Amino acid sequence: MKAAVVTFPGSNCDRDLAVALSAAGFEVARVWHKDSDLPAGLDVVGIPGGFSFGDYLRCGAIAARAPVMQAVVRFAAAGGHVLGVCNGFQVLIEAGLLPGALMRNAGLRFVCRPQRLRVATADSVFTAAFRPGVEPVIPIAHHDGNYRAGPELLARLAGEDRIAFTYIDNPNGSAGDIAGVLSDNRRVLGMMPHPERAIDPAQGSADGLALFRGLAAALAPA
Amino acid sequence: MKARVSVMLKDGVLDPQGEAVRHALGTLGFAGVEAVRQGKLIELDLAATDRASAEVEVRAMCEQLLANTVIERYSVEIL
């Protein structure tokens, strides 16, 4: 199984994401934002957290127009799996791969803490491996994680079972307590919490492992 | 030729930064500030000489990058 992790100027969770994917059994390639093509034979692309391009203009806006993202959009359109975490979620929204918008936290503060989540659907390779009813604790660290969607989009996301994770005790004002959403083909996930920062008990929680293990189990060759 | 683009949050989209500014103005004793909306002003120096085509191009820039039309609206002024 092959994964690639993209690095933009200002990415700072790219190595962590690569380590988490490796630990789950992926062979991980590192890809630079100026690359116009992805390595052949990929199963999944990871868009990491950080502060790509200094959050200039809007979080993720400049990164979403980087050459590599055109390749990521093509990969997703061909049915590839994509995981965007934190700034990576912002990039995927700005690139048009996921709907809605992420705004400044309602409380205006950067929030950085372990966050209890609800797994809102089991119907995706990213969420299938979480035990039913489990409330994983996964760290959040963001200033612009306030998910915005109009009533129509919120109803559509709920109706199509595309809300992957919700917050318990909403930290940022997100509509519908939404912490992560899926694309309409369920193969692109964007989420504000950092599962790659919760893969070892020494990090305070290993609850993020289920995401990477589920992904590996689903994408493993039969 | 210069162009000036202003980008504002759409009406109805809560602007927590604007609200914080409004609150701070109240703390300073400026009474009667009923609402504050904070946006961006972007100035462009363009090689173009034709105003109409410059405006078309700047609007395309707004749609593709300068504004997030999910939550923001923009206006373009050719100077």
Contacts between the chains, C-beta under 8 A, distances in Angstrom:
chain1	res1	chain2	res2	distance
A	57	B	65	7.4
A	57	B	66	7.4
A	58	B	68	5.8
A	61	B	65	6.6
A	61	B	68	7.1
A	65	B	64	7.8
A	65	B	65	6.2
A	94	B	68	7.1
A	100	B	70	6.9
A	101	B	68	6.0
A	101	B	70	4.5
A	101	B	71	4.5
A	103	B	13	7.6
A	103	B	16	7.7
A	103	B	71	6.6
A	104	B	16	5.4
A	104	B	17	6.1
A	105	B	16	7.4
A	106	B	14	7.4
A	106	B	16	5.6
A	107	B	16	7.7
A	108	B	16	5.3
A	108	B	17	6.9
A	108	B	20	5.7
A	146	B	16	7.9
A	148	B	13	6.9
A	148	B	70	7.5
A	148	B	71	5.9
A	173	B	16	7.7
